[in-house]
Amino acid sequence: MAVQTGRFNVESNRNGSVRVYSIASMKALSYLRMLAGPAPGLFLLLAIAPNGKQFALKAAESTPGQTTAADPLNEGKEALRKNDYAAAQTFFEAYLKGDPNSAEALDMLGVAYLGLRRYDDAARSYLAALKLDPARWSTHKNLIVAYATLGKWKEFDQERALVQEARAKGAPGLGPRDVDVVDVFYVGSERYIARSFAELAGRSKTRYNFTHFGPDGKLDFWIQCESDDVDQITFAKAHPAEAAAGQRSFSLDSYTARQPSDDGKGYTQTHGTIKFYPDGEPTYETVRSDVLAFLEHKATPLSSTTSHQPIAPETIPPKPR
């Protein structure tokens, strides 16, 4: 994306007050709304809660008046919801001794292994589930995460291509606007969750984002691989044939969550441009490598801008009398 220092959007309200936003902050707000909102039709056993905690959850669909039978896997699912991966592992391994052909139990055992960072075991469990139910797309998505954690990029790309092909054919449980967790990695003790957007999303046209949550469970920092419309003018001039075919250039950008300013009259937010991909869309492996280089302080941003966003007068709480 282009460096946007000094560029602002001015919005005039009906009552005559004026609110000024930096373009970067508008993108960040749009992104946050998109991140917080639900993804219709998303069916993913590996779920990430808003506070960043990982747990297994099956989205049950029912119609009004319909009752569901008791779930024999409920105990294990509850353990996963509580992030008690060891208890979940014990439950699902015991359950599978009595019902070795339960694809759902194998899938959730894989989630437990993933939470315990037993990545090879997770992949094996997912593959066993898919052998029983090849069209279980939630398991394919979980397998993608396992392959990423193992650095098996050939298998990672093959699984993603398989899911994308099924999505294009309208397979149940897959949608054109899916937002999928594709990777979970650590830099020191800090965890980052990587998501892939099947369709470029938001004002910034995001393909990937890497989110970090603070000790309070709130999103405090993220990096995203985006394809800002303003950069496509230069791309079209340099690569006219590719641009005509729908290809785009991308960039890697960092954002901090908004923080109240010292005077209490607004917010500050920092946006940095880490890298450009001027010749087309990079692979996930390339983006991940560049993100890690930045997080490990092996690469510095090309630019960094801190914007100050005032609070509109009508939104400032009145002083207590």
TISE-789036 format. One record per residue (C-alpha): residue number from 1; residue in three letters; x, y negated, z. Coordinates in steps of 0.02 Angstrom, whole numbers. Layout:
<pts>
[pt NUM; Ala; [X; Y; Z]]
...
</pts>
This chain:
<pts>
[pt 1; Met; [0; 0; 0]]
[pt 2; Ala; [57; -179; -25]]
[pt 3; Val; [124; -278; 121]]
[pt 4; Gln; [-22; -382; 178]]
[pt 5; Thr; [55; -512; 291]]
[pt 6; Gly; [-49; -670; 291]]
[pt 7; Arg; [-200; -593; 205]]
[pt 8; Phe; [-365; -611; 297]]
[pt 9; Asn; [-550; -586; 273]]
[pt 10; Val; [-664; -724; 335]]
[pt 11; Glu; [-843; -681; 380]]
[pt 12; Ser; [-973; -814; 416]]
[pt 13; Asn; [-1122; -764; 522]]
[pt 14; Arg; [-1298; -832; 504]]
[pt 15; Asn; [-1278; -938; 659]]
[pt 16; Gly; [-1131; -1028; 580]]
[pt 17; Ser; [-992; -947; 682]]
[pt 18; Val; [-841; -882; 589]]
[pt 19; Arg; [-747; -720; 621]]
[pt 20; Val; [-574; -691; 548]]
[pt 21; Tyr; [-500; -519; 523]]
[pt 22; Ser; [-334; -464; 451]]
[pt 23; Ile; [-355; -341; 308]]
[pt 24; Ala; [-249; -214; 401]]
[pt 25; Ser; [-363; -224; 553]]
[pt 26; Met; [-518; -204; 445]]
[pt 27; Lys; [-442; -46; 372]]
[pt 28; Ala; [-401; 17; 545]]
[pt 29; Leu; [-578; -14; 608]]
[pt 30; Ser; [-650; 71; 455]]
[pt 31; Tyr; [-534; 218; 484]]
[pt 32; Leu; [-580; 231; 668]]
[pt 33; Arg; [-765; 234; 627]]
[pt 34; Met; [-733; 367; 496]]
[pt 35; Leu; [-627; 470; 616]]
[pt 36; Ala; [-757; 461; 755]]
[pt 37; Gly; [-903; 504; 643]]
[pt 38; Pro; [-961; 682; 610]]
[pt 39; Ala; [-920; 772; 448]]
[pt 40; Pro; [-1084; 840; 378]]
[pt 41; Gly; [-1076; 1024; 340]]
[pt 42; Leu; [-907; 1046; 423]]
[pt 43; Phe; [-891; 1222; 492]]
[pt 44; Leu; [-722; 1241; 575]]
[pt 45; Leu; [-680; 1356; 718]]
[pt 46; Leu; [-523; 1258; 756]]
[pt 47; Ala; [-600; 1097; 820]]
[pt 48; Ile; [-516; 942; 889]]
[pt 49; Ala; [-614; 844; 1018]]
[pt 50; Pro; [-614; 654; 1015]]
[pt 51; Asn; [-492; 655; 1160]]
[pt 52; Gly; [-370; 761; 1061]]
[pt 53; Lys; [-400; 924; 1152]]
[pt 54; Gln; [-409; 1079; 1045]]
[pt 55; Phe; [-543; 1209; 1067]]
[pt 56; Ala; [-644; 1337; 971]]
[pt 57; Leu; [-821; 1298; 930]]
[pt 58; Lys; [-943; 1374; 808]]
[pt 59; Ala; [-1072; 1252; 744]]
[pt 60; Ala; [-1234; 1347; 765]]
[pt 61; Glu; [-1375; 1305; 647]]
[pt 62; Ser; [-1555; 1334; 700]]
[pt 63; Thr; [-1727; 1276; 653]]
[pt 64; Pro; [-1856; 1202; 773]]
[pt 65; Gly; [-1938; 1338; 876]]
[pt 66; Gln; [-1805; 1466; 831]]
[pt 67; Thr; [-1724; 1560; 975]]
[pt 68; Thr; [-1552; 1640; 969]]
[pt 69; Ala; [-1493; 1799; 1053]]
[pt 70; Ala; [-1363; 1794; 1190]]
[pt 71; Asp; [-1189; 1775; 1116]]
[pt 72; Pro; [-1077; 1921; 1168]]
[pt 73; Leu; [-924; 1812; 1135]]
[pt 74; Asn; [-983; 1670; 1245]]
[pt 75; Glu; [-860; 1704; 1387]]
[pt 76; Gly; [-713; 1692; 1269]]
[pt 77; Lys; [-782; 1537; 1186]]
[pt 78; Glu; [-804; 1453; 1354]]
[pt 79; Ala; [-622; 1489; 1394]]
[pt 80; Leu; [-571; 1408; 1230]]
[pt 81; Arg; [-679; 1257; 1265]]
[pt 82; Lys; [-585; 1238; 1429]]
[pt 83; Asn; [-418; 1259; 1339]]
[pt 84; Asp; [-386; 1416; 1441]]
[pt 85; Tyr; [-302; 1507; 1297]]
[pt 86; Ala; [-231; 1647; 1403]]
[pt 87; Ala; [-404; 1693; 1470]]
[pt 88; Ala; [-475; 1682; 1294]]
[pt 89; Gln; [-339; 1797; 1229]]
[pt 90; Thr; [-375; 1925; 1365]]
[pt 91; Phe; [-562; 1920; 1329]]
[pt 92; Phe; [-552; 1935; 1140]]
[pt 93; Glu; [-420; 2071; 1143]]
[pt 94; Ala; [-529; 2172; 1262]]
[pt 95; Tyr; [-684; 2138; 1157]]
[pt 96; Leu; [-598; 2196; 997]]
[pt 97; Lys; [-556; 2364; 1076]]
[pt 98; Gly; [-742; 2400; 1077]]
[pt 99; Asp; [-783; 2310; 915]]
[pt 100; Pro; [-628; 2303; 804]]
[pt 101; Asn; [-729; 2248; 653]]
[pt 102; Ser; [-788; 2082; 724]]
[pt 103; Ala; [-720; 1950; 606]]
[pt 104; Glu; [-779; 1813; 724]]
[pt 105; Ala; [-687; 1886; 873]]
[pt 106; Leu; [-529; 1906; 768]]
[pt 107; Asp; [-544; 1726; 712]]
[pt 108; Met; [-562; 1662; 890]]
[pt 109; Leu; [-421; 1771; 950]]
[pt 110; Gly; [-318; 1681; 818]]
[pt 111; Val; [-370; 1514; 893]]
[pt 112; Ala; [-315; 1575; 1065]]
[pt 113; Tyr; [-146; 1629; 994]]
[pt 114; Leu; [-129; 1461; 909]]
[pt 115; Gly; [-161; 1372; 1074]]
[pt 116; Leu; [-25; 1479; 1153]]
[pt 117; Arg; [92; 1435; 1008]]
[pt 118; Arg; [100; 1618; 956]]
[pt 119; Tyr; [88; 1568; 776]]
[pt 120; Asp; [135; 1734; 695]]
[pt 121; Asp; [3; 1823; 798]]
[pt 122; Ala; [-124; 1689; 751]]
[pt 123; Ala; [-91; 1714; 566]]
[pt 124; Arg; [-106; 1903; 582]]
[pt 125; Ser; [-270; 1886; 674]]
[pt 126; Tyr; [-341; 1769; 542]]
[pt 127; Leu; [-285; 1884; 402]]
[pt 128; Ala; [-370; 2031; 488]]
[pt 129; Ala; [-531; 1931; 500]]
[pt 130; Leu; [-522; 1885; 316]]
[pt 131; Lys; [-495; 2066; 267]]
[pt 132; Leu; [-664; 2101; 345]]
[pt 133; Asp; [-747; 1942; 280]]
[pt 134; Pro; [-652; 1862; 134]]
[pt 135; Ala; [-781; 1722; 117]]
[pt 136; Arg; [-761; 1662; 296]]
[pt 137; Trp; [-700; 1488; 249]]
[pt 138; Ser; [-680; 1427; 427]]
[pt 139; Thr; [-550; 1564; 450]]
[pt 140; His; [-461; 1513; 290]]
[pt 141; Lys; [-447; 1337; 361]]
[pt 142; Asn; [-377; 1403; 525]]
[pt 143; Leu; [-252; 1508; 428]]
[pt 144; Ile; [-193; 1350; 341]]
[pt 145; Val; [-150; 1276; 512]]
[pt 146; Ala; [-56; 1435; 561]]
[pt 147; Tyr; [46; 1432; 400]]
[pt 148; Ala; [90; 1249; 428]]
[pt 149; Thr; [153; 1282; 604]]
[pt 150; Leu; [258; 1426; 535]]
[pt 151; Gly; [326; 1321; 392]]
[pt 152; Lys; [260; 1446; 264]]
[pt 153; Trp; [226; 1315; 133]]
[pt 154; Lys; [198; 1433; -14]]
[pt 155; Glu; [60; 1523; 83]]
[pt 156; Phe; [-3; 1355; 149]]
[pt 157; Asp; [-24; 1287; -27]]
[pt 158; Gln; [-105; 1448; -88]]
[pt 159; Glu; [-235; 1444; 51]]
[pt 160; Arg; [-273; 1260; 23]]
[pt 161; Ala; [-294; 1292; -164]]
[pt 162; Leu; [-411; 1438; -127]]
[pt 163; Val; [-519; 1331; -12]]
[pt 164; Gln; [-521; 1188; -137]]
[pt 165; Glu; [-576; 1306; -276]]
[pt 166; Ala; [-716; 1373; -166]]
[pt 167; Arg; [-765; 1194; -120]]
[pt 168; Ala; [-776; 1148; -304]]
[pt 169; Lys; [-891; 1296; -332]]
[pt 170; Gly; [-1006; 1243; -190]]
[pt 171; Ala; [-964; 1383; -68]]
[pt 172; Pro; [-1071; 1380; 92]]
[pt 173; Gly; [-989; 1286; 234]]
[pt 174; Leu; [-880; 1180; 120]]
[pt 175; Gly; [-918; 1003; 60]]
[pt 176; Pro; [-837; 873; -52]]
[pt 177; Arg; [-806; 756; 96]]
[pt 178; Asp; [-734; 882; 217]]
[pt 179; Val; [-604; 822; 341]]
[pt 180; Asp; [-497; 971; 390]]
[pt 181; Val; [-365; 994; 523]]
[pt 182; Val; [-217; 1064; 425]]
[pt 183; Asp; [-75; 1055; 550]]
[pt 184; Val; [-32; 1029; 734]]
[pt 185; Phe; [148; 990; 778]]
[pt 186; Tyr; [251; 920; 921]]
[pt 187; Val; [387; 790; 931]]
[pt 188; Gly; [462; 823; 1101]]
[pt 189; Ser; [312; 845; 1214]]
[pt 190; Glu; [200; 733; 1109]]
[pt 191; Arg; [69; 818; 1001]]
[pt 192; Tyr; [11; 757; 831]]
[pt 193; Ile; [-142; 820; 739]]
[pt 194; Ala; [-140; 814; 549]]
[pt 195; Arg; [-300; 803; 449]]
[pt 196; Ser; [-330; 813; 263]]
[pt 197; Phe; [-472; 720; 176]]
[pt 198; Ala; [-543; 819; 30]]
[pt 199; Glu; [-599; 654; -46]]
[pt 200; Leu; [-497; 495; -27]]
[pt 201; Ala; [-582; 408; 117]]
[pt 202; Gly; [-610; 233; 184]]
[pt 203; Arg; [-548; 64; 126]]
[pt 204; Ser; [-369; 129; 122]]
[pt 205; Lys; [-414; 285; 20]]
[pt 206; Thr; [-336; 402; 149]]
[pt 207; Arg; [-276; 576; 102]]
[pt 208; Tyr; [-190; 627; 264]]
[pt 209; Asn; [-183; 558; 439]]
[pt 210; Phe; [-77; 606; 588]]
[pt 211; Thr; [-156; 556; 754]]
[pt 212; His; [-84; 539; 928]]
[pt 213; Phe; [-185; 526; 1088]]
[pt 214; Gly; [-122; 444; 1247]]
[pt 215; Pro; [-127; 513; 1425]]
[pt 216; Asp; [-303; 441; 1444]]
[pt 217; Gly; [-363; 547; 1298]]
[pt 218; Lys; [-390; 397; 1185]]
[pt 219; Leu; [-321; 376; 1010]]
[pt 220; Asp; [-174; 257; 1025]]
[pt 221; Phe; [-72; 278; 866]]
[pt 222; Trp; [-86; 355; 694]]
[pt 223; Ile; [4; 371; 529]]
[pt 224; Gln; [-86; 394; 366]]
[pt 225; Cys; [-44; 432; 186]]
[pt 226; Glu; [-155; 314; 88]]
[pt 227; Ser; [-185; 251; -88]]
[pt 228; Asp; [-230; 67; -76]]
[pt 229; Asp; [-322; 1; -229]]
[pt 230; Val; [-209; -151; -240]]
[pt 231; Asp; [-58; -39; -274]]
[pt 232; Gln; [-141; 45; -423]]
[pt 233; Ile; [-112; -106; -534]]
[pt 234; Thr; [75; -77; -527]]
[pt 235; Phe; [53; 110; -544]]
[pt 236; Ala; [-54; 90; -700]]
[pt 237; Lys; [80; -18; -781]]
[pt 238; Ala; [218; 106; -741]]
[pt 239; His; [118; 264; -776]]
[pt 240; Pro; [-26; 220; -894]]
[pt 241; Ala; [-62; 399; -949]]
[pt 242; Glu; [-65; 466; -772]]
[pt 243; Ala; [-172; 321; -711]]
[pt 244; Ala; [-296; 350; -852]]
[pt 245; Ala; [-306; 533; -797]]
[pt 246; Gly; [-354; 478; -622]]
[pt 247; Gln; [-187; 494; -534]]
[pt 248; Arg; [-135; 363; -405]]
[pt 249; Ser; [14; 302; -307]]
[pt 250; Phe; [20; 320; -118]]
[pt 251; Ser; [106; 248; 35]]
[pt 252; Leu; [139; 300; 213]]
[pt 253; Asp; [78; 176; 344]]
[pt 254; Ser; [72; 169; 534]]
[pt 255; Tyr; [-59; 89; 645]]
[pt 256; Thr; [-76; 58; 831]]
[pt 257; Ala; [-245; 51; 916]]
[pt 258; Arg; [-307; -124; 956]]
[pt 259; Gln; [-248; -192; 1123]]
[pt 260; Pro; [-323; -341; 1218]]
[pt 261; Ser; [-215; -496; 1203]]
[pt 262; Asp; [-135; -571; 1357]]
[pt 263; Asp; [-256; -718; 1359]]
[pt 264; Gly; [-407; -603; 1349]]
[pt 265; Lys; [-475; -696; 1198]]
[pt 266; Gly; [-436; -569; 1065]]
[pt 267; Tyr; [-340; -414; 1013]]
[pt 268; Thr; [-171; -372; 940]]
[pt 269; Gln; [-132; -230; 822]]
[pt 270; Thr; [27; -177; 733]]
[pt 271; His; [34; -107; 558]]
[pt 272; Gly; [190; -43; 473]]
[pt 273; Thr; [230; 19; 298]]
[pt 274; Ile; [348; 167; 312]]
[pt 275; Lys; [369; 223; 132]]
[pt 276; Phe; [299; 209; -44]]
[pt 277; Tyr; [263; 353; -163]]
[pt 278; Pro; [257; 250; -324]]
[pt 279; Asp; [255; 395; -447]]
[pt 280; Gly; [100; 489; -390]]
[pt 281; Glu; [27; 589; -247]]
[pt 282; Pro; [155; 677; -137]]
[pt 283; Thr; [135; 853; -71]]
[pt 284; Tyr; [84; 878; 110]]
[pt 285; Glu; [255; 951; 147]]
[pt 286; Thr; [339; 792; 84]]
[pt 287; Val; [224; 680; 186]]
[pt 288; Arg; [248; 786; 343]]
[pt 289; Ser; [438; 778; 324]]
[pt 290; Asp; [432; 588; 307]]
[pt 291; Val; [316; 573; 458]]
[pt 292; Leu; [434; 678; 563]]
[pt 293; Ala; [584; 575; 507]]
[pt 294; Phe; [494; 418; 565]]
[pt 295; Leu; [436; 492; 730]]
[pt 296; Glu; [610; 559; 766]]
[pt 297; His; [683; 385; 731]]
[pt 298; Lys; [778; 447; 579]]
[pt 299; Ala; [688; 322; 466]]
[pt 300; Thr; [634; 142; 493]]
[pt 301; Pro; [480; 57; 421]]
[pt 302; Leu; [497; -55; 269]]
[pt 303; Ser; [391; -186; 355]]
[pt 304; Ser; [296; -212; 516]]
[pt 305; Thr; [164; -343; 555]]
[pt 306; Thr; [70; -378; 716]]
[pt 307; Ser; [-96; -462; 687]]
[pt 308; His; [-196; -562; 814]]
[pt 309; Gln; [-384; -548; 800]]
[pt 310; Pro; [-489; -673; 896]]
[pt 311; Ile; [-653; -620; 975]]
[pt 312; Ala; [-801; -714; 904]]
[pt 313; Pro; [-871; -840; 1030]]
[pt 314; Glu; [-1040; -754; 1041]]
[pt 315; Thr; [-957; -589; 1091]]
[pt 316; Ile; [-855; -657; 1236]]
[pt 317; Pro; [-943; -607; 1399]]
[pt 318; Pro; [-1003; -758; 1500]]
[pt 319; Lys; [-906; -801; 1656]]
[pt 320; Pro; [-992; -743; 1817]]
[pt 321; Arg; [-1075; -882; 1915]]
</pts>
